Amino acid sequence: MRWGMVIDLDRCIHCQACAVACSTENNLALGSPQEAADDRLIRWLQFLPEIEGEYPHVSARLTPMMCQHCDDPPCTFVCPVSATYLSPDGTVAQIYWRCIGCRFCVNACPYTMKWFNWYLPRWPGQTSRATNPDVELRDKGVTEKCTLCHHRLQLAKEQAKLEGRPLRPGEYVPACVEACPTEAIVFGDLDDPASEVSRLRRDQRSFTYLEELGTKPKVAYLKARAGLRGLK
C-alpha cells in the first residue's frame, strides 16, 4: 500500500477543523504569546494564504498544507542519523528519539512543513490531561512533522492481524480526514486504481505543489472550479 491524500479546494470552507483535530490527536504543545511573536508555534497542518489580483480587486483563499509525504523526499537524504526516512507504507516517517536537532531536514523541505521544537512542550492546567496516550510526547530539541496519524495505521494493522485478514479500505483514516465537515479531504491507497483517492488523482483538476522539483508529493489538490474565493 502507498498512502496518499487529495484535498478538494472547492469543498474546503476554511473552518480549520482539520488543523484543530491534527493538533489534538498528535499532542502538539500549546504556544505562548512570545513563541507566537518569535514564529515558533508548531502546527503540523497550516492554512496558507494565496492571493490573486491587485488592490482593491483582490481575491484570496486559504490552502491547507502539511508534509507532502513525497515519493522522493529531499529531507531523508540530508539527515545524518536517518531520523527521517521513507517508510514501506509510503509515508515520510520521523524517529524522534534518534533526531539530534541539526535541522538539515527542515532546510531541505521545499514545503517548509517541518518544525523544530525550540521549547519544552507545555499543556497548562487541565489541558495536560487531554494528551493522546497513543502518540509520543516530543521533548525539546527535535524536529517534528505530520505523520498522517501513523499510530492509527499501526492500530488498524494490529486489529487486522488479530482477525487474520488484510487491512480493509477505510479502516485507517487520519484525524484531519475524519474531522472535515465537508469531506474535502480524501485519503486512501494510491496503489489501488479503484480507490477514490486514485480516481481523484487522475481528475483533470488535480495538481501538486512544486511539482517541477521532482519530489513527487503524495498529497494532491483539486483546483477550485470557480477560481479563488473572493475577499473584496
Secondary structure, 3 states (H helix, E strand, C coil): CCEEEEEECCCCCCCCHHHHHHHHHCCCCCCCHHHHHCCCCCCCCEEEEEEEEECCEEEEEEEEECCCCCCCCHHHHHCCCCCEEECCCCCEEECHHHCCCCCHHHHHCCCCCCEECCCCCCCCHHHHHHCCCCCCCCCCCCEECCCCCHHHHHHHHHHHHHCCCCCCCCCCCCHHHHHCCCCCEEEEECCCCCCHHHHHHCCCCEECCCHHHCCCCCEEEECCCCCCCECC
